[in-house]
Amino acid sequence: MYAFSFAYFALISGIYAISFWLPTILKDNGVTSILQVGWLTAIPYAVTIIAMVMIGRSSDKTRERKWHAVTPAVLAAAGLLTAAFTSSIFGVSFVGMIIATACLWGAYTVFWALPAAHLKGTAAAGGIALINSIGLLGGFVSPFIIGIIKDATGSTQYGLVFIVILVLAGAAVLFRTLSGTKLPAETPPAPAADRIETL
């Protein structure tokens, strides 16, 4: 349960870091028009809608959860790392942010099928509440830490690197926790595509 909590904390940290800092990152990359920042900020989330549906449906169709959660998380970390170190090349950096946003939300979509499949009986409600409570702390921690790092360095680059490390750690914990487990054949899986929740 605590492993799920940390993995969710890592995902939420990445999601909120992008949501909170994307306009600033775009400005750091040379986008000065407020209108352009607004339109460009919307693009990653338009792609995200498609990614969430596709990843969720694929996970439900194959009855596989581990790789459908871990792989997008790792790809998101790669996207963030690319964005952090290619700020001078806007196109490459922006594609990295799009990949990071879409993959983090894709991993989030599948994640919530995992506790429902592994926690049974009366433990399920309390366990899911604990996971959600601990995980959502990432929505406060990650923007705050990025802000501290930006004040200290004058750049969001190393703040994004911190988020990359955190997301990779969450993916590693999730991978280790789910290794050797599978959904039971006699019971239907908790749908991933239908478990897209509002933060």
N, CA and C atoms as a LAMMPS dump frame, in Angstrom:
ITEM: TIMESTEP
0
ITEM: NUMBER OF ATOMS
597
ITEM: BOX BOUNDS ff ff ff
-5.0000000000000000e+02 5.0000000000000000e+02
-5.0000000000000000e+02 5.0000000000000000e+02
-5.0000000000000000e+02 5.0000000000000000e+02
ITEM: ATOMS id mol type element x y z
1 1 1 N 0.821 -1.202 0
2 1 2 C 0 0 0
3 1 3 C 0.865 1.265 0
4 2 1 N 1.925 1.261 0.783
5 2 2 C 2.811 2.425 0.817
6 2 3 C 3.599 2.557 -0.481
7 3 1 N 3.86 1.43 -1.138
8 3 2 C 4.524 1.476 -2.439
9 3 3 C 3.614 2.151 -3.463
10 4 1 N 2.335 1.79 -3.459
11 4 2 C 1.381 2.449 -4.342
12 4 3 C 1.295 3.94 -4.02
13 5 1 N 1.34 4.26 -2.73
14 5 2 C 1.26 5.66 -2.307
15 5 3 C 2.432 6.474 -2.857
16 6 1 N 3.641 5.903 -2.767
17 6 2 C 4.817 6.62 -3.272
18 6 3 C 4.759 6.751 -4.792
19 7 1 N 4.355 5.68 -5.474
20 7 2 C 4.258 5.737 -6.933
21 7 3 C 3.252 6.799 -7.361
22 8 1 N 2.133 6.87 -6.662
23 8 2 C 1.12 7.886 -6.982
24 8 3 C 1.634 9.283 -6.659
25 9 1 N 2.356 9.401 -5.553
26 9 2 C 2.985 10.674 -5.196
27 9 3 C 3.904 11.157 -6.316
28 10 1 N 4.689 10.237 -6.877
29 10 2 C 5.612 10.591 -7.949
30 10 3 C 4.866 11.043 -9.205
31 11 1 N 3.799 10.31 -9.565
32 11 2 C 3.018 10.687 -10.742
33 11 3 C 2.364 12.053 -10.564
34 12 1 N 1.767 12.259 -9.399
35 12 2 C 1.1 13.536 -9.138
36 12 3 C 2.116 14.678 -9.115
37 13 1 N 3.301 14.415 -8.584
38 13 2 C 4.352 15.436 -8.577
39 13 3 C 4.682 15.868 -10
40 14 1 N 4.815 14.901 -10.894
41 14 2 C 5.095 15.231 -12.283
42 14 3 C 3.955 15.973 -12.948
43 15 1 N 2.731 15.511 -12.712
44 15 2 C 1.558 16.151 -13.315
45 15 3 C 1.415 17.603 -12.867
46 16 1 N 1.543 17.834 -11.566
47 16 2 C 1.381 19.186 -11.054
48 16 3 C 2.563 20.083 -11.423
49 17 1 N 3.74 19.514 -11.505
50 17 2 C 4.902 20.307 -11.899
51 17 3 C 4.704 20.877 -13.299
52 18 1 N 4.212 20.037 -14.208
53 18 2 C 3.967 20.51 -15.57
54 18 3 C 2.817 21.505 -15.595
55 19 1 N 1.719 21.179 -14.923
56 19 2 C 0.554 22.063 -14.918
57 19 3 C 0.904 23.449 -14.383
58 20 1 N 1.704 23.478 -13.325
59 20 2 C 2.021 24.74 -12.657
60 20 3 C 3.092 25.529 -13.402
61 21 1 N 4.094 24.829 -13.942
62 21 2 C 5.27 25.512 -14.478
63 21 3 C 5.349 25.578 -15.997
64 22 1 N 4.431 24.922 -16.719
65 22 2 C 4.524 24.917 -18.177
66 22 3 C 4.53 26.316 -18.786
67 23 1 N 3.657 27.243 -18.374
68 23 2 C 3.73 28.594 -18.955
69 23 3 C 5.084 29.267 -18.714
70 24 1 N 5.64 29.082 -17.522
71 24 2 C 6.953 29.662 -17.221
72 24 3 C 8.037 29.021 -18.076
73 25 1 N 7.953 27.706 -18.248
74 25 2 C 8.942 27.004 -19.069
75 25 3 C 8.869 27.485 -20.508
76 26 1 N 7.654 27.714 -21.017
77 26 2 C 7.5 28.233 -22.373
78 26 3 C 8.127 29.616 -22.504
79 27 1 N 7.933 30.446 -21.494
80 27 2 C 8.548 31.78 -21.52
81 27 3 C 10.066 31.683 -21.465
82 28 1 N 10.575 30.76 -20.659
83 28 2 C 12.022 30.552 -20.601
84 28 3 C 12.575 30.092 -21.944
85 29 1 N 11.725 29.429 -22.737
86 29 2 C 12.143 28.942 -24.05
87 29 3 C 11.957 29.976 -25.148
88 30 1 N 11.589 31.194 -24.751
89 30 2 C 11.539 32.272 -25.732
90 30 3 C 10.162 32.678 -26.21
91 31 1 N 9.092 32.055 -25.688
92 31 2 C 7.737 32.432 -26.081
93 31 3 C 7.299 33.611 -25.211
94 32 1 N 7.137 34.773 -25.822
95 32 2 C 6.861 35.985 -25.044
96 32 3 C 5.406 36.415 -25.082
97 33 1 N 4.663 36.04 -26.12
98 33 2 C 3.266 36.442 -26.249
99 33 3 C 2.394 35.622 -25.302
100 34 1 N 1.563 36.317 -24.526
101 34 2 C 0.66 35.637 -23.604
102 34 3 C -0.324 34.76 -24.374
103 35 1 N -0.787 35.238 -25.521
104 35 2 C -1.713 34.469 -26.339
105 35 3 C -1.051 33.184 -26.838
106 36 1 N 0.188 33.298 -27.291
107 36 2 C 0.911 32.109 -27.75
108 36 3 C 1.138 31.123 -26.609
109 37 1 N 1.479 31.638 -25.44
110 37 2 C 1.668 30.764 -24.279
111 37 3 C 0.383 29.994 -23.986
112 38 1 N -0.76 30.687 -24.061
113 38 2 C -2.046 30.038 -23.804
114 38 3 C -2.341 28.926 -24.797
115 39 1 N -2.152 29.199 -26.076
116 39 2 C -2.421 28.191 -27.101
117 39 3 C -1.435 27.025 -27.01
118 40 1 N -0.177 27.333 -26.811
119 40 2 C 0.827 26.272 -26.723
120 40 3 C 0.622 25.4 -25.489
121 41 1 N 0.171 26.01 -24.408
122 41 2 C -0.091 25.247 -23.192
123 41 3 C -1.221 24.238 -23.404
124 42 1 N -2.157 24.571 -24.284
125 42 2 C -3.295 23.679 -24.526
126 42 3 C -2.916 22.453 -25.348
127 43 1 N -1.885 22.555 -26.177
128 43 2 C -1.534 21.458 -27.089
129 43 3 C -1.192 20.159 -26.352
130 44 1 N -0.326 20.185 -25.325
131 44 2 C -0.016 18.918 -24.63
132 44 3 C -1.252 18.224 -24.069
133 45 1 N -2.227 19.001 -23.626
134 45 2 C -3.417 18.395 -23.028
135 45 3 C -4.374 17.855 -24.087
136 46 1 N -4.357 18.431 -25.28
137 46 2 C -5.133 17.863 -26.378
138 46 3 C -4.581 16.483 -26.755
139 47 1 N -3.25 16.386 -26.8
140 47 2 C -2.619 15.096 -27.078
141 47 3 C -2.877 14.122 -25.935
142 48 1 N -2.9 14.642 -24.721
143 48 2 C -3.109 13.815 -23.531
144 48 3 C -4.458 13.099 -23.56
145 49 1 N -5.489 13.781 -24.03
146 49 2 C -6.82 13.157 -24.103
147 49 3 C -6.755 11.868 -24.92
148 50 1 N -6.081 11.951 -26.066
149 50 2 C -5.954 10.787 -26.939
150 50 3 C -5.128 9.696 -26.257
151 51 1 N -4.018 10.108 -25.64
152 51 2 C -3.124 9.137 -25
153 51 3 C -3.811 8.399 -23.863
154 52 1 N -4.588 9.111 -23.053
155 52 2 C -5.261 8.477 -21.919
156 52 3 C -6.247 7.405 -22.382
157 53 1 N -7.014 7.74 -23.412
158 53 2 C -7.995 6.777 -23.922
159 53 3 C -7.297 5.564 -24.522
160 54 1 N -6.256 5.798 -25.326
161 54 2 C -5.564 4.689 -25.993
162 54 3 C -4.864 3.768 -24.994
163 55 1 N -4.163 4.361 -24.022
164 55 2 C -3.445 3.547 -23.033
165 55 3 C -4.425 2.781 -22.154
166 56 1 N -5.492 3.436 -21.729
167 56 2 C -6.489 2.773 -20.902
168 56 3 C -7.158 1.61 -21.629
169 57 1 N -7.529 1.829 -22.882
170 57 2 C -8.171 0.763 -23.657
171 57 3 C -7.209 -0.394 -23.915
172 58 1 N -5.96 -0.073 -24.217
173 58 2 C -4.969 -1.12 -24.448
174 58 3 C -4.763 -1.962 -23.192
175 59 1 N -4.711 -1.299 -22.041
176 59 2 C -4.531 -2.013 -20.78
177 59 3 C -5.709 -2.928 -20.488
178 60 1 N -6.927 -2.434 -20.726
179 60 2 C -8.115 -3.258 -20.495
180 60 3 C -8.178 -4.429 -21.472
181 61 1 N -7.822 -4.18 -22.723
182 61 2 C -7.908 -5.223 -23.742
183 61 3 C -6.92 -6.355 -23.472
184 62 1 N -5.726 -5.999 -23.048
185 62 2 C -4.681 -7.012 -22.815
186 62 3 C -4.678 -7.527 -21.388
187 63 1 N -5.47 -6.9 -20.501
188 63 2 C -5.505 -7.261 -19.073
189 63 3 C -4.118 -7.143 -18.449
190 64 1 N -3.386 -6.137 -18.866
191 64 2 C -2.026 -5.928 -18.365
192 64 3 C -1.951 -4.542 -17.75
193 65 1 N -1.375 -4.448 -16.559
194 65 2 C -1.315 -3.172 -15.851
195 65 3 C 0.116 -2.657 -15.658
196 66 1 N 1.019 -3.543 -15.293
197 66 2 C 2.366 -3.103 -14.895
198 66 3 C 3.037 -2.289 -15.992
199 67 1 N 3.151 -2.874 -17.177
200 67 2 C 3.878 -2.174 -18.249
201 67 3 C 3.11 -0.975 -18.768
202 68 1 N 1.782 -1.024 -18.674
203 68 2 C 0.984 0.116 -19.124
204 68 3 C 1.07 1.301 -18.161
205 69 1 N 1.525 1.072 -16.954
206 69 2 C 1.749 2.161 -16.004
207 69 3 C 3.212 2.577 -15.956
208 70 1 N 4.107 1.578 -15.929
209 70 2 C 5.533 1.868 -15.776
210 70 3 C 6.131 2.485 -17.042
211 71 1 N 5.812 1.926 -18.202
212 71 2 C 6.405 2.421 -19.452
213 71 3 C 6.065 3.888 -19.722
214 72 1 N 4.789 4.308 -19.627
215 72 2 C 4.505 5.734 -19.807
216 72 3 C 5.23 6.624 -18.798
217 73 1 N 5.381 6.146 -17.559
218 73 2 C 6.086 6.942 -16.551
219 73 3 C 7.55 7.152 -16.947
220 74 1 N 8.189 6.094 -17.448
221 74 2 C 9.583 6.212 -17.876
222 74 3 C 9.688 7.127 -19.09
223 75 1 N 8.76 7.001 -20.033
224 75 2 C 8.752 7.879 -21.209
225 75 3 C 8.526 9.341 -20.8
226 76 1 N 7.682 9.531 -19.793
227 76 2 C 7.447 10.893 -19.293
228 76 3 C 8.721 11.487 -18.713
229 77 1 N 9.458 10.68 -17.961
230 77 2 C 10.731 11.151 -17.405
231 77 3 C 11.699 11.51 -18.523
232 78 1 N 11.737 10.69 -19.578
233 78 2 C 12.612 10.981 -20.714
234 78 3 C 12.196 12.28 -21.397
235 79 1 N 10.891 12.494 -21.532
236 79 2 C 10.402 13.727 -22.13
237 79 3 C 10.771 14.955 -21.311
238 80 1 N 10.612 14.843 -19.989
239 80 2 C 10.977 15.965 -19.111
240 80 3 C 12.472 16.253 -19.174
241 81 1 N 13.276 15.2 -19.198
242 81 2 C 14.723 15.376 -19.263
243 81 3 C 15.122 16.042 -20.579
244 82 1 N 14.479 15.633 -21.661
245 82 2 C 14.74 16.259 -22.952
246 82 3 C 14.378 17.737 -22.921
247 83 1 N 13.203 18.041 -22.357
248 83 2 C 12.764 19.428 -22.276
249 83 3 C 13.711 20.265 -21.423
250 84 1 N 14.236 19.66 -20.359
251 84 2 C 15.113 20.403 -19.448
252 84 3 C 16.419 20.817 -20.111
253 85 1 N 16.95 19.972 -20.985
254 85 2 C 18.278 20.23 -21.533
255 85 3 C 18.275 20.67 -22.993
256 86 1 N 17.101 20.966 -23.539
257 86 2 C 17.048 21.466 -24.923
258 86 3 C 16.24 22.758 -25.008
259 87 1 N 16.306 23.553 -23.948
260 87 2 C 15.514 24.784 -23.921
261 87 3 C 15.903 25.75 -25.036
262 88 1 N 17.106 25.621 -25.556
263 88 2 C 17.54 26.502 -26.637
264 88 3 C 16.979 26.065 -27.987
265 89 1 N 16.416 24.863 -28.046
266 89 2 C 15.802 24.352 -29.276
267 89 3 C 14.322 24.151 -28.981
268 90 1 N 13.52 25.155 -29.25
269 90 2 C 12.139 25.161 -28.773
270 90 3 C 11.352 23.947 -29.248
271 91 1 N 11.461 23.601 -30.527
272 91 2 C 10.682 22.493 -31.062
273 91 3 C 10.94 21.197 -30.325
274 92 1 N 12.201 20.881 -30.078
275 92 2 C 12.57 19.644 -29.387
276 92 3 C 12.075 19.688 -27.943
277 93 1 N 12.296 20.823 -27.289
278 93 2 C 11.88 20.963 -25.891
279 93 3 C 10.372 20.839 -25.747
280 94 1 N 9.642 21.432 -26.669
281 94 2 C 8.18 21.407 -26.585
282 94 3 C 7.641 19.997 -26.833
283 95 1 N 8.223 19.292 -27.777
284 95 2 C 7.822 17.893 -28.006
285 95 3 C 8.073 17.06 -26.745
286 96 1 N 9.197 17.326 -26.081
287 96 2 C 9.486 16.634 -24.827
288 96 3 C 8.414 16.882 -23.784
289 97 1 N 7.935 18.123 -23.696
290 97 2 C 6.876 18.449 -22.739
291 97 3 C 5.559 17.781 -23.113
292 98 1 N 5.274 17.704 -24.417
293 98 2 C 4.05 17.032 -24.863
294 98 3 C 4.088 15.558 -24.474
295 99 1 N 5.218 14.908 -24.743
296 99 2 C 5.369 13.491 -24.398
297 99 3 C 5.242 13.29 -22.892
298 100 1 N 5.896 14.163 -22.129
299 100 2 C 5.857 14.039 -20.668
300 100 3 C 4.435 14.184 -20.141
301 101 1 N 3.72 15.179 -20.636
302 101 2 C 2.348 15.415 -20.165
303 101 3 C 1.437 14.243 -20.501
304 102 1 N 1.474 13.815 -21.761
305 102 2 C 0.595 12.73 -22.209
306 102 3 C 0.906 11.428 -21.472
307 103 1 N 2.185 11.143 -21.286
308 103 2 C 2.565 9.873 -20.659
309 103 3 C 2.287 9.861 -19.157
310 104 1 N 2.474 10.98 -18.493
311 104 2 C 2.155 11.027 -17.066
312 104 3 C 0.672 10.781 -16.834
313 105 1 N -0.165 11.427 -17.628
314 105 2 C -1.601 11.218 -17.474
315 105 3 C -2.009 9.815 -17.92
316 106 1 N -1.291 9.272 -18.913
317 106 2 C -1.563 7.895 -19.326
318 106 3 C -1.265 6.905 -18.221
319 107 1 N -0.129 7.089 -17.555
320 107 2 C 0.222 6.233 -16.425
321 107 3 C -0.783 6.401 -15.284
322 108 1 N -1.214 7.625 -15.073
323 108 2 C -2.212 7.92 -14.04
324 108 3 C -3.516 7.163 -14.297
325 109 1 N -3.919 7.11 -15.575
326 109 2 C -5.156 6.422 -15.941
327 109 3 C -5.123 4.957 -15.533
328 110 1 N -4.023 4.288 -15.837
329 110 2 C -3.902 2.867 -15.528
330 110 3 C -3.658 2.647 -14.043
331 111 1 N -2.969 3.577 -13.407
332 111 2 C -2.598 3.401 -12
333 111 3 C -3.797 3.062 -11.134
334 112 1 N -4.903 3.761 -11.32
335 112 2 C -6.022 3.564 -10.401
336 112 3 C -6.734 2.234 -10.57
337 113 1 N -6.394 1.484 -11.632
338 113 2 C -6.906 0.114 -11.723
339 113 3 C -6.112 -0.833 -10.828
340 114 1 N -4.903 -0.424 -10.433
341 114 2 C -4.019 -1.306 -9.667
342 114 3 C -4.476 -1.505 -8.219
343 115 1 N -4.702 -0.433 -7.444
344 115 2 C -5.162 -0.666 -6.064
345 115 3 C -6.477 -1.447 -6.016
346 116 1 N -7.38 -1.141 -6.947
347 116 2 C -8.671 -1.833 -6.958
348 116 3 C -8.506 -3.323 -7.221
349 117 1 N -7.463 -3.689 -7.991
350 117 2 C -7.236 -5.098 -8.314
351 117 3 C -6.475 -5.833 -7.213
352 118 1 N -5.706 -5.094 -6.386
353 118 2 C -4.836 -5.744 -5.398
354 118 3 C -5.333 -5.614 -3.958
355 119 1 N -6.215 -4.652 -3.702
356 119 2 C -6.764 -4.489 -2.354
357 119 3 C -8.188 -5.035 -2.335
358 120 1 N -8.468 -5.913 -1.414
359 120 2 C -9.759 -6.571 -1.383
360 120 3 C -10.496 -6.296 -0.076
361 121 1 N -11.801 -6.453 -0.126
362 121 2 C -12.63 -6.362 1.068
363 121 3 C -12.601 -4.993 1.717
364 122 1 N -12.634 -4.997 3.054
365 122 2 C -12.693 -3.737 3.79
366 122 3 C -11.405 -2.938 3.676
367 123 1 N -10.295 -3.602 3.297
368 123 2 C -9.018 -2.892 3.155
369 123 3 C -9.006 -1.982 1.939
370 124 1 N -9.88 -2.255 0.972
371 124 2 C -9.844 -1.513 -0.284
372 124 3 C -10.143 -0.024 -0.078
373 125 1 N -11.235 0.269 0.632
374 125 2 C -11.641 1.666 0.8
375 125 3 C -10.589 2.464 1.565
376 126 1 N -10.132 1.907 2.693
377 126 2 C -9.118 2.603 3.485
378 126 3 C -7.798 2.717 2.744
379 127 1 N -7.43 1.656 2.033
380 127 2 C -6.173 1.671 1.292
381 127 3 C -6.169 2.705 0.191
382 128 1 N -7.256 2.769 -0.57
383 128 2 C -7.348 3.745 -1.655
384 128 3 C -7.35 5.164 -1.097
385 129 1 N -8.027 5.366 0.029
386 129 2 C -8.033 6.695 0.657
387 129 3 C -6.628 7.098 1.096
388 130 1 N -5.876 6.148 1.671
389 130 2 C -4.513 6.445 2.107
390 130 3 C -3.616 6.759 0.913
391 131 1 N -3.72 5.953 -0.138
392 131 2 C -2.922 6.188 -1.343
393 131 3 C -3.212 7.573 -1.911
394 132 1 N -4.489 7.905 -1.988
395 132 2 C -4.88 9.202 -2.55
396 132 3 C -4.388 10.352 -1.681
397 133 1 N -4.49 10.201 -0.371
398 133 2 C -4.082 11.272 0.547
399 133 3 C -2.585 11.533 0.475
400 134 1 N -1.793 10.462 0.508
401 134 2 C -0.339 10.627 0.435
402 134 3 C 0.072 11.11 -0.944
403 135 1 N -0.516 10.533 -1.966
404 135 2 C -0.143 10.889 -3.331
405 135 3 C -0.393 12.342 -3.662
406 136 1 N -1.524 12.863 -3.226
407 136 2 C -1.873 14.241 -3.578
408 136 3 C -0.971 15.274 -2.914
409 137 1 N -0.198 14.851 -1.926
410 137 2 C 0.795 15.775 -1.372
411 137 3 C 1.799 16.211 -2.44
412 138 1 N 1.97 15.365 -3.471
413 138 2 C 2.862 15.73 -4.562
414 138 3 C 2.426 16.99 -5.277
415 139 1 N 1.118 17.278 -5.241
416 139 2 C 0.614 18.497 -5.863
417 139 3 C 1.093 19.755 -5.17
418 140 1 N 1.468 19.633 -3.914
419 140 2 C 2.059 20.764 -3.185
420 140 3 C 3.574 20.741 -3.248
421 141 1 N 4.145 19.551 -3.065
422 141 2 C 5.596 19.439 -2.926
423 141 3 C 6.333 19.808 -4.202
424 142 1 N 5.917 19.259 -5.347
425 142 2 C 6.715 19.445 -6.561
426 142 3 C 6.754 20.895 -7.062
427 143 1 N 5.626 21.611 -7.152
428 143 2 C 5.744 23.015 -7.569
429 143 3 C 6.564 23.843 -6.588
430 144 1 N 6.433 23.523 -5.294
431 144 2 C 7.165 24.263 -4.267
432 144 3 C 8.67 24.061 -4.419
433 145 1 N 9.089 22.81 -4.609
434 145 2 C 10.52 22.525 -4.741
435 145 3 C 11.085 23.112 -6.024
436 146 1 N 10.325 23.02 -7.117
437 146 2 C 10.798 23.629 -8.357
438 146 3 C 10.977 25.134 -8.171
439 147 1 N 10.052 25.75 -7.454
440 147 2 C 10.176 27.186 -7.189
441 147 3 C 11.433 27.514 -6.398
442 148 1 N 11.737 26.694 -5.386
443 148 2 C 12.947 26.917 -4.596
444 148 3 C 14.188 26.778 -5.468
445 149 1 N 14.212 25.732 -6.295
446 149 2 C 15.372 25.504 -7.165
447 149 3 C 15.5 26.615 -8.196
448 150 1 N 14.375 27.091 -8.739
449 150 2 C 14.414 28.179 -9.717
450 150 3 C 14.946 29.464 -9.075
451 151 1 N 14.521 29.744 -7.842
452 151 2 C 15.024 30.935 -7.146
453 151 3 C 16.53 30.839 -6.9
454 152 1 N 16.994 29.622 -6.639
455 152 2 C 18.414 29.433 -6.33
456 152 3 C 19.289 29.439 -7.577
457 153 1 N 18.755 28.938 -8.701
458 153 2 C 19.58 28.791 -9.912
459 153 3 C 19.197 29.751 -11.03
460 154 1 N 17.999 30.338 -10.921
461 154 2 C 17.541 31.223 -11.988
462 154 3 C 16.967 30.478 -13.175
463 155 1 N 16.765 29.167 -13.064
464 155 2 C 16.284 28.354 -14.181
465 155 3 C 15.407 27.225 -13.65
466 156 1 N 14.467 26.783 -14.503
467 156 2 C 13.627 25.643 -14.143
468 156 3 C 14.295 24.312 -14.498
469 157 1 N 15.456 24.374 -15.124
470 157 2 C 16.108 23.163 -15.635
471 157 3 C 16.33 22.113 -14.546
472 158 1 N 16.971 22.516 -13.452
473 158 2 C 17.309 21.542 -12.419
474 158 3 C 16.087 21.132 -11.594
475 159 1 N 15.085 21.986 -11.579
476 159 2 C 13.83 21.586 -10.962
477 159 3 C 13.181 20.455 -11.738
478 160 1 N 13.239 20.537 -13.073
479 160 2 C 12.705 19.463 -13.902
480 160 3 C 13.511 18.179 -13.724
481 161 1 N 14.816 18.322 -13.547
482 161 2 C 15.66 17.145 -13.311
483 161 3 C 15.238 16.459 -12.015
484 162 1 N 14.931 17.242 -10.992
485 162 2 C 14.442 16.671 -9.736
486 162 3 C 13.169 15.865 -9.971
487 163 1 N 12.242 16.404 -10.769
488 163 2 C 10.997 15.701 -11.061
489 163 3 C 11.274 14.428 -11.855
490 164 1 N 12.233 14.483 -12.77
491 164 2 C 12.619 13.299 -13.543
492 164 3 C 13.053 12.177 -12.6
493 165 1 N 13.912 12.509 -11.654
494 165 2 C 14.401 11.511 -10.701
495 165 3 C 13.244 10.944 -9.877
496 166 1 N 12.339 11.814 -9.452
497 166 2 C 11.203 11.375 -8.64
498 166 3 C 10.275 10.449 -9.43
499 167 1 N 9.983 10.807 -10.676
500 167 2 C 9.097 9.977 -11.501
501 167 3 C 9.739 8.615 -11.784
502 168 1 N 11.038 8.607 -12.063
503 168 2 C 11.741 7.34 -12.292
504 168 3 C 11.727 6.472 -11.029
505 169 1 N 11.893 7.11 -9.872
506 169 2 C 11.847 6.358 -8.611
507 169 3 C 10.466 5.751 -8.41
508 170 1 N 9.43 6.518 -8.713
509 170 2 C 8.072 5.995 -8.596
510 170 3 C 7.819 4.834 -9.544
511 171 1 N 8.327 4.949 -10.767
512 171 2 C 8.177 3.871 -11.746
513 171 3 C 8.905 2.618 -11.28
514 172 1 N 10.096 2.791 -10.7
515 172 2 C 10.88 1.651 -10.217
516 172 3 C 10.168 0.952 -9.066
517 173 1 N 9.607 1.726 -8.153
518 173 2 C 8.874 1.143 -7.018
519 173 3 C 7.641 0.394 -7.511
520 174 1 N 6.935 0.98 -8.471
521 174 2 C 5.747 0.336 -9.011
522 174 3 C 6.122 -0.964 -9.729
523 175 1 N 7.204 -0.933 -10.491
524 175 2 C 7.667 -2.124 -11.201
525 175 3 C 8.011 -3.238 -10.223
526 176 1 N 8.729 -2.875 -9.182
527 176 2 C 9.136 -3.879 -8.188
528 176 3 C 7.918 -4.443 -7.451
529 177 1 N 6.98 -3.588 -7.125
530 177 2 C 5.793 -4.015 -6.393
531 177 3 C 4.94 -4.976 -7.206
532 178 1 N 4.855 -4.729 -8.517
533 178 2 C 3.967 -5.522 -9.368
534 178 3 C 4.655 -6.719 -9.999
535 179 1 N 5.968 -6.842 -9.83
536 179 2 C 6.68 -7.971 -10.427
537 179 3 C 6.161 -9.282 -9.851
538 180 1 N 5.85 -10.213 -10.756
539 180 2 C 5.376 -11.529 -10.321
540 180 3 C 3.904 -11.587 -10.008
541 181 1 N 3.179 -10.46 -10.222
542 181 2 C 1.736 -10.475 -9.976
543 181 3 C 0.997 -10.341 -11.289
544 182 1 N -0.206 -10.878 -11.338
545 182 2 C -1.04 -10.756 -12.525
546 182 3 C -2.501 -10.725 -12.11
547 183 1 N -3.33 -10.202 -12.992
548 183 2 C -4.75 -10.174 -12.704
549 183 3 C -5.309 -11.595 -12.732
550 184 1 N -6.149 -11.979 -11.781
551 184 2 C -6.731 -13.323 -11.787
552 184 3 C -7.626 -13.525 -12.994
553 185 1 N -7.528 -14.71 -13.59
554 185 2 C -8.256 -14.972 -14.826
555 185 3 C -9.759 -15.059 -14.611
556 186 1 N -10.186 -15.456 -13.41
557 186 2 C -11.607 -15.71 -13.196
558 186 3 C -12.398 -14.461 -12.882
559 187 1 N -11.747 -13.331 -12.645
560 187 2 C -12.469 -12.109 -12.333
561 187 3 C -12.11 -11.032 -13.33
562 188 1 N -13.075 -10.191 -13.725
563 188 2 C -12.773 -9.129 -14.689
564 188 3 C -11.888 -8.085 -14.051
565 189 1 N -11.019 -7.443 -14.84
566 189 2 C -10.136 -6.421 -14.294
567 189 3 C -10.9 -5.156 -13.964
568 190 1 N -10.387 -4.405 -13.018
569 190 2 C -10.945 -3.085 -12.772
570 190 3 C -10.629 -2.221 -13.981
571 191 1 N -11.634 -1.689 -14.682
572 191 2 C -11.371 -0.962 -15.923
573 191 3 C -10.454 0.223 -15.702
574 192 1 N -9.484 0.364 -16.581
575 192 2 C -8.577 1.51 -16.492
576 192 3 C -9.151 2.694 -17.24
577 193 1 N -9.702 2.45 -18.42
578 193 2 C -10.185 3.545 -19.24
579 193 3 C -11.366 4.273 -18.591
580 194 1 N -12.099 3.556 -17.715
581 194 2 C -13.253 4.16 -17.065
582 194 3 C -12.924 4.758 -15.716
583 195 1 N -11.62 4.723 -15.326
584 195 2 C -11.253 5.188 -13.997
585 195 3 C -10.462 6.481 -14.054
586 196 1 N -10.719 7.304 -15.093
587 196 2 C -10.067 8.6 -15.206
588 196 3 C -10.752 9.521 -14.203
589 197 1 N -10.031 9.868 -13.156
590 197 2 C -10.602 10.636 -12.074
591 197 3 C -10.169 12.087 -12.148
592 198 1 N -10.935 12.934 -11.534
593 198 2 C -10.601 14.358 -11.474
594 198 3 C -9.783 14.623 -10.229
595 199 1 N -8.61 15.298 -10.426
596 199 2 C -7.749 15.606 -9.274
597 199 3 C -8.436 16.614 -8.369
